[in-house]
Amino acid sequence: MDGKPLAPPRTMGLFGASLLPVNGMIGAGIFALPATLFLAVGDFAPWMILLGGLLFLPLTLTFAWLSARFEHSGGPILYGEAAFGRFVGFQAGWARYASAIVTVAANTHVMVSYLATLFPVLDGPVLRPLLVAGFIGFITIVNLFSLRSSVATLSALTAVKLLPLLALIFAGLFAGDPRAGLVLPEFTDAESVVLLTYYAFIGFEYVVLPAGEMKNPKRDVPLALVAMLGAVTLLYMLVIWAYIAIDPGVAADSENPLALAADAAMSPAGAIAIVIAAAFSIGANNFAGGISLPRMTFGMAERGMLPRWFMAVSPRLDTPVNSILFYGAASIAFGLWEGFMVLALAGTLTRLLTYLIAAFALPVIEHREGRIDPVHGFVSILTVLSTLWVGTHADAQSWQVFGGLVVAGTLLYFVARQERPAEPLAPR
């Protein structure tokens, strides 16, 4: 034994890597977005999603090009550290991580709300928080055993949430009036929902976080990022097209428009399937975070940004056990605290900090390598501009919470720096 900390084995292939961005991007939004976009831009709604995917493409390409240079866990932490030093790398990771914990708690409450439409007893003052804690605990336990079991569970959740959506698309083929024309809306209407379509794709970055446990991360991560952006864009477009084809008038003002559309096209059984799919979609979104985010704290500890305690790997289970337990315990704590929704408001804003750091990091790293690729540089500029534009839509409360999280993270960073930094693991 050479005394070095254990590292999780590389067991995830391209299929598992692809599940992470799919479940990061497809959560609750796909079940509410069709009605929202239709009310705003009418029959142009599917093409609005295409514009959103194109708006998101520069950011996805930026992460793809960066991920091709790294094979350890951490994602934006590695990118920020390589370009600007350890402190910036820490901020890139901490902003994403702190936001994600409260978002998982918030999303689990939403998942219970969907299930409560079928089983009202679940919405009780005692049972609801117990279910939230129980589901997050389930994520934690499954992730403790092995990455293979986590990917297998995520695969099953993905199938449950996608099959009813595919059935709805199939039903749309027989729905009389597809109305898939290119009738442009008023520009002011389109502008008001571009931000919403951008948000539909947030969560793609889950795949870069556990790169240290992938068999071939420099190949699989970029491929999964670009391919899944295209696949998710197409799925969104088809679901919205099916919703319009069936009869958007029956569900436009509903909180669960796809369920009503499924009821009209496939009977009440279809509506029930959509409600279940929505709950499982949110659950799978949270599960993808449960796989990826503990690997982020592992990567941060690996580089001396967090205490070495987060680097502990179970010699029997081959998983970063302390990082997984910390993630689960913190998420449950926020899930039991009613005030966590205030923090969730800053979730997207903190992700934008991560995106900005990555966008600036790419040309800096390439400059140090000897040459900035002109295409990469142009895409990085587009990424910075689009990210800043999205950030201008955040409210004052989100900025205040964001500032508080940055301050808290900075204090934690300097406390951790009092400990002897861990040496990075050699490439394997």
KETOR-618760 format. One record per residue (C-alpha): z, x, y; residue in one letter; residue number from 1. Coordinates in steps of 0.25 Angstrom, whole numbers, plus 5000, padded with zeros to 4 digits. Each point is the difference from the previous one (the first is absolute). Example, Ala and Ser with C-alpha at 12.3 -4.5 7.8 and 13.67 -1.06 7.14 Angstrom:
# KETOR-618760
+------+------+------+----+-----+
!    w !    u !    v ! aa !   i !
+------+------+------+----+-----+
! 5031 ! 5049 ! 4982 !  A !   1 !
! 4998 ! 5006 ! 5014 !  S !   2 !
+------+------+------+----+-----+
This chain:
# KETOR-618760
+------+------+------+----+-----+
!    w !    u !    v ! aa !   i !
+------+------+------+----+-----+
! 5000 ! 5000 ! 5000 !  M !   1 !
! 4997 ! 5006 ! 5014 !  D !   2 !
! 5009 ! 4990 ! 5007 !  G !   3 !
! 4990 ! 4993 ! 5008 !  K !   4 !
! 5002 ! 4985 ! 5001 !  P !   5 !
! 4992 ! 4991 ! 4990 !  L !   6 !
! 4988 ! 4993 ! 5004 !  A !   7 !
! 4994 ! 4987 ! 4995 !  P !   8 !
! 4988 ! 5002 ! 4990 !  P !   9 !
! 4986 ! 4996 ! 5004 !  R !  10 !
! 4997 ! 4988 ! 4993 !  T !  11 !
! 4993 ! 4990 ! 5009 !  M !  12 !
! 4985 ! 4999 ! 4999 !  G !  13 !
! 4989 ! 4994 ! 5009 !  L !  14 !
! 5003 ! 4986 ! 4995 !  F !  15 !
! 5015 ! 5001 ! 5004 !  G !  16 !
! 4996 ! 5006 ! 5013 !  A !  17 !
! 4990 ! 4989 ! 5003 !  S !  18 !
! 5011 ! 4989 ! 4998 !  L !  19 !
! 5008 ! 5006 ! 5011 !  L !  20 !
! 4991 ! 4998 ! 5012 !  P !  21 !
! 4996 ! 4986 ! 4994 !  V !  22 !
! 5014 ! 4995 ! 5000 !  N !  23 !
! 5003 ! 5007 ! 5013 !  G !  24 !
! 4989 ! 4992 ! 5007 !  M !  25 !
! 5001 ! 4987 ! 4992 !  I !  26 !
! 5013 ! 4994 ! 5003 !  G !  27 !
! 5003 ! 4986 ! 5007 !  A !  28 !
! 4989 ! 5002 ! 5010 !  G !  29 !
! 4989 ! 4995 ! 4991 !  I !  30 !
! 5006 ! 4987 ! 4998 !  F !  31 !
! 5002 ! 4997 ! 5015 !  A !  32 !
! 4988 ! 5007 ! 5006 !  L !  33 !
! 4989 ! 4991 ! 4996 !  P !  34 !
! 5005 ! 4988 ! 5008 !  A !  35 !
! 5004 ! 5009 ! 5012 !  T !  36 !
! 4986 ! 5007 ! 5001 !  L !  37 !
! 4993 ! 4987 ! 4998 !  F !  38 !
! 5008 ! 4993 ! 5011 !  L !  39 !
! 4996 ! 5011 ! 5009 !  A !  40 !
! 4986 ! 5004 ! 4997 !  V !  41 !
! 4995 ! 4989 ! 4991 !  G !  42 !
! 4989 ! 5003 ! 4990 !  D !  43 !
! 5000 ! 5015 ! 5005 !  F !  44 !
! 5013 ! 5002 ! 4993 !  A !  45 !
! 4995 ! 5008 ! 4988 !  P !  46 !
! 4992 ! 5009 ! 5009 !  W !  47 !
! 5013 ! 5002 ! 5009 !  M !  48 !
! 5006 ! 5006 ! 4988 !  I !  49 !
! 4989 ! 5009 ! 4998 !  L !  50 !
! 5001 ! 5005 ! 5014 !  L !  51 !
! 5015 ! 5002 ! 4997 !  G !  52 !
! 4997 ! 5009 ! 4988 !  G !  53 !
! 4990 ! 5008 ! 5009 !  L !  54 !
! 5011 ! 5002 ! 5010 !  L !  55 !
! 5009 ! 5005 ! 4990 !  F !  56 !
! 4990 ! 5009 ! 4993 !  L !  57 !
! 5002 ! 5012 ! 5010 !  P !  58 !
! 5015 ! 5000 ! 4996 !  L !  59 !
! 4997 ! 4999 ! 4985 !  T !  60 !
! 4990 ! 5012 ! 5001 !  L !  61 !
! 5010 ! 5008 ! 5008 !  T !  62 !
! 5010 ! 4998 ! 4989 !  F !  63 !
! 4990 ! 5003 ! 4989 !  A !  64 !
! 4996 ! 5013 ! 5006 !  W !  65 !
! 5014 ! 5004 ! 5002 !  L !  66 !
! 5004 ! 4996 ! 4986 !  S !  67 !
! 4989 ! 5009 ! 4994 !  A !  68 !
! 5008 ! 5012 ! 5005 !  R !  69 !
! 5014 ! 4997 ! 4994 !  F !  70 !
! 5005 ! 4997 ! 4986 !  E !  71 !
! 5015 ! 4998 ! 5003 !  H !  72 !
! 5007 ! 4987 ! 5003 !  S !  73 !
! 5003 ! 4996 ! 5014 !  G !  74 !
! 4986 ! 4997 ! 5006 !  G !  75 !
! 5001 ! 4999 ! 5015 !  P !  76 !
! 5013 ! 5009 ! 5000 !  I !  77 !
! 4991 ! 5011 ! 4994 !  L !  78 !
! 4989 ! 4998 ! 5010 !  Y !  79 !
! 5009 ! 5000 ! 5012 !  G !  80 !
! 5008 ! 5012 ! 4995 !  E !  81 !
! 4987 ! 5008 ! 4997 !  A !  82 !
! 4995 ! 4997 ! 5014 !  A !  83 !
! 5012 ! 5000 ! 5009 !  F !  84 !
! 5012 ! 5005 ! 4993 !  G !  85 !
! 5011 ! 4994 ! 4992 !  R !  86 !
! 5007 ! 4991 ! 5011 !  F !  87 !
! 4987 ! 4993 ! 5002 !  V !  88 !
! 4997 ! 4998 ! 4985 !  G !  89 !
! 5014 ! 4994 ! 4999 !  F !  90 !
! 4998 ! 4990 ! 5011 !  Q !  91 !
! 4987 ! 4996 ! 4993 !  A !  92 !
! 5007 ! 4997 ! 4987 !  G !  93 !
! 5013 ! 4995 ! 5006 !  W !  94 !
! 4993 ! 4989 ! 5009 !  A !  95 !
! 4992 ! 4995 ! 4988 !  R !  96 !
! 5012 ! 5000 ! 4991 !  Y !  97 !
! 5011 ! 4994 ! 5009 !  A !  98 !
! 4990 ! 4989 ! 5003 !  S !  99 !
! 4996 ! 4998 ! 4985 !  A ! 100 !
! 5014 ! 4997 ! 4996 !  I ! 101 !
! 5003 ! 4989 ! 5009 !  V ! 102 !
! 4986 ! 4994 ! 4998 !  T ! 103 !
! 5002 ! 5000 ! 4985 !  V ! 104 !
! 5013 ! 4992 ! 5002 !  A ! 105 !
! 4992 ! 4990 ! 5010 !  A ! 106 !
! 4988 ! 4998 ! 4990 !  N ! 107 !
! 5010 ! 4997 ! 4989 !  T ! 108 !
! 5006 ! 4989 ! 5008 !  H ! 109 !
! 4986 ! 4995 ! 5002 !  V ! 110 !
! 4997 ! 5001 ! 4985 !  M ! 111 !
! 5012 ! 4991 ! 4997 !  V ! 112 !
! 4995 ! 4990 ! 5011 !  S ! 113 !
! 4987 ! 4998 ! 4992 !  Y ! 114 !
! 5007 ! 4998 ! 4987 !  L ! 115 !
! 5009 ! 4990 ! 5007 !  A ! 116 !
! 4988 ! 4991 ! 5003 !  T ! 117 !
! 5000 ! 4998 ! 4984 !  L ! 118 !
! 5015 ! 5001 ! 4998 !  F ! 119 !
! 5008 ! 4996 ! 5012 !  P ! 120 !
! 5013 ! 5004 ! 4994 !  V ! 121 !
! 4996 ! 5014 ! 5002 !  L ! 122 !
! 5001 ! 4999 ! 5015 !  D ! 123 !
! 5015 ! 4998 ! 5000 !  G ! 124 !
! 5010 ! 5008 ! 5008 !  P ! 125 !
! 5006 ! 5007 ! 4988 !  V ! 126 !
! 4988 ! 5001 ! 4991 !  L ! 127 !
! 4990 ! 5005 ! 5010 !  R ! 128 !
! 5007 ! 5013 ! 5003 !  P ! 129 !
! 5003 ! 5002 ! 4985 !  L ! 130 !
! 4985 ! 4999 ! 4997 !  L ! 131 !
! 4996 ! 5010 ! 5011 !  V ! 132 !
! 5010 ! 5010 ! 4994 !  A ! 133 !
! 4997 ! 4997 ! 4986 !  G ! 134 !
! 4985 ! 5002 ! 5002 !  F ! 135 !
! 5002 ! 5013 ! 5008 !  I ! 136 !
! 5009 ! 5004 ! 4989 !  G ! 137 !
! 4990 ! 4997 ! 4990 !  F ! 138 !
! 4990 ! 5009 ! 5007 !  I ! 139 !
! 5010 ! 5011 ! 5001 !  T ! 140 !
! 5003 ! 5000 ! 4985 !  I ! 141 !
! 4986 ! 5000 ! 4995 !  V ! 142 !
! 4997 ! 5011 ! 5009 !  N ! 143 !
! 5011 ! 5008 ! 4995 !  L ! 144 !
! 4994 ! 5000 ! 4985 !  F ! 145 !
! 4987 ! 5007 ! 5003 !  S ! 146 !
! 4988 ! 5000 ! 5008 !  L ! 147 !
! 4992 ! 4994 ! 4989 !  R ! 148 !
! 5009 ! 4988 ! 4998 !  S ! 149 !
! 4999 ! 4998 ! 5015 !  S ! 150 !
! 4985 ! 5000 ! 5000 !  V ! 151 !
! 4999 ! 4991 ! 4988 !  A ! 152 !
! 5009 ! 4990 ! 5007 !  T ! 153 !
! 4992 ! 5001 ! 5013 !  L ! 154 !
! 4987 ! 4998 ! 4992 !  S ! 155 !
! 5006 ! 4987 ! 4994 !  A ! 156 !
! 5005 ! 4995 ! 5014 !  L ! 157 !
! 4986 ! 5003 ! 5006 !  T ! 158 !
! 4993 ! 4992 ! 4989 !  A ! 159 !
! 5009 ! 4988 ! 5003 !  V ! 160 !
! 4997 ! 5000 ! 5014 !  K ! 161 !
! 4985 ! 5003 ! 5000 !  L ! 162 !
! 4996 ! 4990 ! 4989 !  L ! 163 !
! 5003 ! 4987 ! 5008 !  P ! 164 !
! 4992 ! 5006 ! 5012 !  L ! 165 !
! 4988 ! 5003 ! 4991 !  L ! 166 !
! 5001 ! 4986 ! 4995 !  A ! 167 !
! 5000 ! 4994 ! 5014 !  L ! 168 !
! 4988 ! 5009 ! 5003 !  I ! 169 !
! 4993 ! 4994 ! 4988 !  F ! 170 !
! 5003 ! 4986 ! 5004 !  A ! 171 !
! 4994 ! 5003 ! 5013 !  G ! 172 !
! 4987 ! 5002 ! 4994 !  L ! 173 !
! 4999 ! 4985 ! 4996 !  F ! 174 !
! 5006 ! 4995 ! 5013 !  A ! 175 !
! 4987 ! 4995 ! 5007 !  G ! 176 !
! 5000 ! 5006 ! 5013 !  D ! 177 !
! 5002 ! 5015 ! 5000 !  P ! 178 !
! 4998 ! 5002 ! 5015 !  R ! 179 !
! 4999 ! 5015 ! 5000 !  A ! 180 !
! 4991 ! 5001 ! 5012 !  G ! 181 !
! 5000 ! 5011 ! 5011 !  L ! 182 !
! 5004 ! 4991 ! 5011 !  V ! 183 !
! 5007 ! 5009 ! 5010 !  L ! 184 !
! 5013 ! 4994 ! 5007 !  P ! 185 !
! 5003 ! 5002 ! 5014 !  E ! 186 !
! 5004 ! 5014 ! 5003 !  F ! 187 !
! 5014 ! 4997 ! 5005 !  T ! 188 !
! 5003 ! 4992 ! 4988 !  D ! 189 !
! 4995 ! 5012 ! 4991 !  A ! 190 !
! 5009 ! 5010 ! 5008 !  E ! 191 !
! 5012 ! 4992 ! 4998 !  S ! 192 !
! 5000 ! 5001 ! 4985 !  V ! 193 !
! 4994 ! 5015 ! 4998 !  V ! 194 !
! 5015 ! 5004 ! 5000 !  L ! 195 !
! 5003 ! 4990 ! 4989 !  L ! 196 !
! 4989 ! 5005 ! 4991 !  T ! 197 !
! 5004 ! 5015 ! 5003 !  Y ! 198 !
! 5014 ! 4996 ! 4995 !  Y ! 199 !
! 4994 ! 4994 ! 4987 !  A ! 200 !
! 4997 ! 5014 ! 4995 !  F ! 201 !
! 5013 ! 5007 ! 5003 !  I ! 202 !
! 5007 ! 5006 ! 4988 !  G ! 203 !
! 4988 ! 5008 ! 4995 !  F ! 204 !
! 5008 ! 5013 ! 5001 !  E ! 205 !
! 5009 ! 4997 ! 4988 !  Y ! 206 !
! 4991 ! 5008 ! 4992 !  V ! 207 !
! 5002 ! 5013 ! 5007 !  V ! 208 !
! 5015 ! 5000 ! 4998 !  L ! 209 !
! 5002 ! 5003 ! 4985 !  P ! 210 !
! 4988 ! 5010 ! 5000 !  A ! 211 !
! 5010 ! 5010 ! 4993 !  G ! 212 !
! 5000 ! 4991 ! 4987 !  E ! 213 !
! 4985 ! 4998 ! 4999 !  M ! 214 !
! 4991 ! 5008 ! 4990 !  K ! 215 !
! 4989 ! 5003 ! 5010 !  N ! 216 !
! 5005 ! 4996 ! 5014 !  P ! 217 !
! 4990 ! 5007 ! 5008 !  K ! 218 !
! 4989 ! 4992 ! 4993 !  R ! 219 !
! 5006 ! 4987 ! 4997 !  D ! 220 !
! 5008 ! 4997 ! 5014 !  V ! 221 !
! 4987 ! 5001 ! 5009 !  P ! 222 !
! 4992 ! 4992 ! 4990 !  L ! 223 !
! 5011 ! 4989 ! 4998 !  A ! 224 !
! 5001 ! 4999 ! 5016 !  L ! 225 !
! 4986 ! 4998 ! 5003 !  V ! 226 !
! 4996 ! 4992 ! 4988 !  A ! 227 !
! 5012 ! 4990 ! 5001 !  M ! 228 !
! 4997 ! 4998 ! 5015 !  L ! 229 !
! 4987 ! 4995 ! 4996 !  G ! 230 !
! 5005 ! 4992 ! 4988 !  A ! 231 !
! 5011 ! 4993 ! 5009 !  V ! 232 !
! 4990 ! 4997 ! 5011 !  T ! 233 !
! 4991 ! 4994 ! 4991 !  L ! 234 !
! 5011 ! 4992 ! 4993 !  L ! 235 !
! 5005 ! 4995 ! 5014 !  Y ! 236 !
! 4986 ! 4996 ! 5004 !  M ! 237 !
! 4998 ! 4992 ! 4987 !  L ! 238 !
! 5013 ! 4993 ! 5000 !  V ! 239 !
! 4998 ! 4996 ! 5015 !  I ! 240 !
! 4986 ! 4995 ! 4996 !  W ! 241 !
! 5005 ! 4992 ! 4989 !  A ! 242 !
! 5011 ! 4994 ! 5009 !  Y ! 243 !
! 4989 ! 4996 ! 5010 !  I ! 244 !
! 4990 ! 4995 ! 4989 !  A ! 245 !
! 5011 ! 4990 ! 4994 !  I ! 246 !
! 5005 ! 4993 ! 5012 !  D ! 247 !
! 5008 ! 5008 ! 5011 !  P ! 248 !
! 5003 ! 4986 ! 5007 !  G ! 249 !
! 5010 ! 4996 ! 4989 !  V ! 250 !
! 5009 ! 5013 ! 5002 !  A ! 251 !
! 4997 ! 5006 ! 5014 !  A ! 252 !
! 5014 ! 4997 ! 5005 !  D ! 253 !
! 5008 ! 5002 ! 4987 !  S ! 254 !
! 5009 ! 5012 ! 4997 !  E ! 255 !
! 4993 ! 5001 ! 4987 !  N ! 256 !
! 4986 ! 4997 ! 5002 !  P ! 257 !
! 4994 ! 5007 ! 4988 !  L ! 258 !
! 5009 ! 4991 ! 4991 !  A ! 259 !
! 4995 ! 4987 ! 5007 !  L ! 260 !
! 4986 ! 5006 ! 4998 !  A ! 261 !
! 5002 ! 5003 ! 4985 !  A ! 262 !
! 5006 ! 4986 ! 4999 !  D ! 263 !
! 4987 ! 4994 ! 5006 !  A ! 264 !
! 4991 ! 5008 ! 4991 !  A ! 265 !
! 5008 ! 5002 ! 4987 !  M ! 266 !
! 5011 ! 4989 ! 4999 !  S ! 267 !
! 5015 ! 5002 ! 5002 !  P ! 268 !
! 5000 ! 5010 ! 4989 !  A ! 269 !
! 4992 ! 5009 ! 5009 !  G ! 270 !
! 5009 ! 4998 ! 5012 !  A ! 271 !
! 5012 ! 5004 ! 4991 !  I ! 272 !
! 4992 ! 5013 ! 4996 !  A ! 273 !
! 4998 ! 5004 ! 5014 !  I ! 274 !
! 5014 ! 4998 ! 5004 !  V ! 275 !
! 5004 ! 5009 ! 4988 !  I ! 276 !
! 4989 ! 5010 ! 5003 !  A ! 277 !
! 5006 ! 5001 ! 5015 !  A ! 278 !
! 5014 ! 5003 ! 4994 !  A ! 279 !
! 4995 ! 5010 ! 4991 !  F ! 280 !
! 4991 ! 5006 ! 5010 !  S ! 281 !
! 5012 ! 5003 ! 5009 !  I ! 282 !
! 5008 ! 5005 ! 4988 !  G ! 283 !
! 4988 ! 5009 ! 4996 !  A ! 284 !
! 5000 ! 5005 ! 5015 !  N ! 285 !
! 5014 ! 5003 ! 4999 !  N ! 286 !
! 4999 ! 5007 ! 4987 !  F ! 287 !
! 4989 ! 5009 ! 5004 !  A ! 288 !
! 5010 ! 5004 ! 5011 !  G ! 289 !
! 5011 ! 5002 ! 4990 !  G ! 290 !
! 4991 ! 5010 ! 4993 !  I ! 291 !
! 4995 ! 5008 ! 5012 !  S ! 292 !
! 5011 ! 5000 ! 5010 !  L ! 293 !
! 5011 ! 5007 ! 4991 !  P ! 294 !
! 4989 ! 5011 ! 4998 !  R ! 295 !
! 5000 ! 5002 ! 5015 !  M ! 296 !
! 5015 ! 5003 ! 5001 !  T ! 297 !
! 4998 ! 5009 ! 4988 !  F ! 298 !
! 4989 ! 5007 ! 5008 !  G ! 299 !
! 5008 ! 5001 ! 5012 !  M ! 300 !
! 5012 ! 5007 ! 4993 !  A ! 301 !
! 4990 ! 5009 ! 4993 !  E ! 302 !
! 4997 ! 5006 ! 5014 !  R ! 303 !
! 5014 ! 5000 ! 5005 !  G ! 304 !
! 4999 ! 4988 ! 5009 !  M ! 305 !
! 5010 ! 4992 ! 4992 !  L ! 306 !
! 5012 ! 5005 ! 4991 !  P ! 307 !
! 4996 ! 5006 ! 4987 !  R ! 308 !
! 5008 ! 4988 ! 4994 !  W ! 309 !
! 4987 ! 4992 ! 5001 !  F ! 310 !
! 4993 ! 5010 ! 4992 !  M ! 311 !
! 5008 ! 4997 ! 4987 !  A ! 312 !
! 4991 ! 4997 ! 4988 !  V ! 313 !
! 5005 ! 4994 ! 4988 !  S ! 314 !
! 4997 ! 5009 ! 4988 !  P ! 315 !
! 5000 ! 4989 ! 4991 !  R ! 316 !
! 4992 ! 4990 ! 5008 !  L ! 317 !
! 4991 ! 5010 ! 5008 !  D ! 318 !
! 5002 ! 4991 ! 5013 !  T ! 319 !
! 5006 ! 5004 ! 5013 !  P ! 320 !
! 5012 ! 4992 ! 4997 !  V ! 321 !
! 5008 ! 5002 ! 5013 !  N ! 322 !
! 4989 ! 4996 ! 5009 !  S ! 323 !
! 4997 ! 4988 ! 4992 !  I ! 324 !
! 5014 ! 4995 ! 5000 !  L ! 325 !
! 5002 ! 5003 ! 5015 !  F ! 326 !
! 4987 ! 4992 ! 5003 !  Y ! 327 !
! 5005 ! 4988 ! 4991 !  G ! 328 !
! 5014 ! 5000 ! 5006 !  A ! 329 !
! 4996 ! 5001 ! 5014 !  A ! 330 !
! 4989 ! 4989 ! 4998 !  S ! 331 !
! 5011 ! 4991 ! 4994 !  I ! 332 !
! 5009 ! 5002 ! 5011 !  A ! 333 !
! 4990 ! 4996 ! 5010 !  F ! 334 !
! 4996 ! 4988 ! 4992 !  G ! 335 !
! 5014 ! 4995 ! 5000 !  L ! 336 !
! 5001 ! 5002 ! 5015 !  W ! 337 !
! 4995 ! 4988 ! 5008 !  E ! 338 !
! 4997 ! 5009 ! 5012 !  G ! 339 !
! 4990 ! 5009 ! 4993 !  F ! 340 !
! 4988 ! 4992 ! 5006 !  M ! 341 !
! 5002 ! 5006 ! 5013 !  V ! 342 !
! 4997 ! 5013 ! 4994 !  L ! 343 !
! 4988 ! 4995 ! 4993 !  A ! 344 !
! 4993 ! 4997 ! 5013 !  L ! 345 !
! 4999 ! 5015 ! 5002 !  A ! 346 !
! 4994 ! 5002 ! 4986 !  G ! 347 !
! 4985 ! 5001 ! 5004 !  T ! 348 !
! 5003 ! 5008 ! 5013 !  L ! 349 !
! 5007 ! 5011 ! 4992 !  T ! 350 !
! 4988 ! 5001 ! 4991 !  R ! 351 !
! 4991 ! 5002 ! 5011 !  L ! 352 !
! 5008 ! 5013 ! 5004 !  L ! 353 !
! 4997 ! 5005 ! 4985 !  T ! 354 !
! 4985 ! 4996 ! 5002 !  Y ! 355 !
! 5000 ! 5008 ! 5014 !  L ! 356 !
! 5006 ! 5012 ! 4994 !  I ! 357 !
! 4990 ! 5000 ! 4989 !  A ! 358 !
! 4988 ! 4998 ! 5009 !  A ! 359 !
! 5005 ! 5012 ! 5009 !  F ! 360 !
! 5003 ! 5009 ! 4988 !  A ! 361 !
! 4986 ! 5000 ! 4993 !  L ! 362 !
! 4993 ! 5007 ! 5011 !  P ! 363 !
! 5011 ! 5010 ! 5002 !  V ! 364 !
! 5001 ! 5003 ! 4986 !  I ! 365 !
! 4985 ! 5002 ! 4999 !  E ! 366 !
! 5000 ! 5009 ! 5013 !  H ! 367 !
! 5010 ! 5009 ! 4993 !  R ! 368 !
! 4991 ! 5000 ! 4988 !  E ! 369 !
! 4989 ! 5006 ! 5009 !  G ! 370 !
! 4991 ! 4988 ! 5003 !  R ! 371 !
! 5002 ! 4985 ! 5005 !  I ! 372 !
! 4990 ! 4991 ! 4993 !  D ! 373 !
! 4993 ! 4993 ! 5011 !  P ! 374 !
! 5000 ! 4987 ! 4992 !  V ! 375 !
! 5014 ! 5001 ! 4997 !  H ! 376 !
! 5003 ! 5003 ! 5014 !  G ! 377 !
! 4993 ! 4988 ! 5005 !  F ! 378 !
! 5007 ! 4991 ! 4990 !  V ! 379 !
! 5013 ! 5006 ! 5004 !  S ! 380 !
! 4998 ! 4996 ! 5014 !  I ! 381 !
! 4996 ! 4986 ! 4996 !  L ! 382 !
! 5013 ! 4999 ! 4992 !  T ! 383 !
! 5008 ! 5004 ! 5012 !  V ! 384 !
! 4993 ! 4990 ! 5009 !  L ! 385 !
! 5001 ! 4988 ! 4990 !  S ! 386 !
! 5015 ! 5004 ! 4997 !  T ! 387 !
! 5004 ! 5001 ! 5015 !  L ! 388 !
! 4993 ! 4987 ! 5003 !  W ! 389 !
! 5007 ! 4993 ! 4989 !  V ! 390 !
! 5013 ! 5005 ! 5005 !  G ! 391 !
! 4998 ! 4994 ! 5013 !  T ! 392 !
! 5002 ! 4986 ! 4994 !  H ! 393 !
! 5015 ! 5003 ! 4996 !  A ! 394 !
! 5011 ! 4993 ! 5007 !  D ! 395 !
! 5011 ! 5007 ! 5008 !  A ! 396 !
! 5010 ! 4996 ! 4989 !  Q ! 397 !
! 4992 ! 5008 ! 4989 !  S ! 398 !
! 4999 ! 5012 ! 5009 !  W ! 399 !
! 5016 ! 5000 ! 5002 !  Q ! 400 !
! 5002 ! 4999 ! 4985 !  V ! 401 !
! 4989 ! 5011 ! 4998 !  F ! 402 !
! 5008 ! 5009 ! 5010 !  G ! 403 !
! 5013 ! 4997 ! 4993 !  G ! 404 !
! 4994 ! 5004 ! 4986 !  L ! 405 !
! 4994 ! 5013 ! 5006 !  V ! 406 !
! 5013 ! 5004 ! 5006 !  V ! 407 !
! 5008 ! 4997 ! 4987 !  A ! 408 !
! 4989 ! 5008 ! 4992 !  G ! 409 !
! 5001 ! 5012 ! 5009 !  T ! 410 !
! 5015 ! 5000 ! 4998 !  L ! 411 !
! 4999 ! 4999 ! 4985 !  L ! 412 !
! 4989 ! 5011 ! 5001 !  Y ! 413 !
! 5010 ! 5010 ! 5007 !  F ! 414 !
! 5011 ! 4997 ! 4991 !  V ! 415 !
! 4991 ! 5003 ! 4988 !  A ! 416 !
! 4996 ! 5013 ! 5006 !  R ! 417 !
! 5014 ! 5005 ! 4999 !  Q ! 418 !
! 4998 ! 5001 ! 4985 !  E ! 419 !
! 4991 ! 5012 ! 4995 !  R ! 420 !
! 4986 ! 4995 ! 4999 !  P ! 421 !
! 4994 ! 4998 ! 4987 !  A ! 422 !
! 4988 ! 5008 ! 4996 !  E ! 423 !
! 4987 ! 4992 ! 4998 !  P ! 424 !
! 4995 ! 4999 ! 4986 !  L ! 425 !
! 4988 ! 5009 ! 4996 !  A ! 426 !
! 4988 ! 4992 ! 4997 !  P ! 427 !
! 4999 ! 4995 ! 4986 !  R ! 428 !
+------+------+------+----+-----+
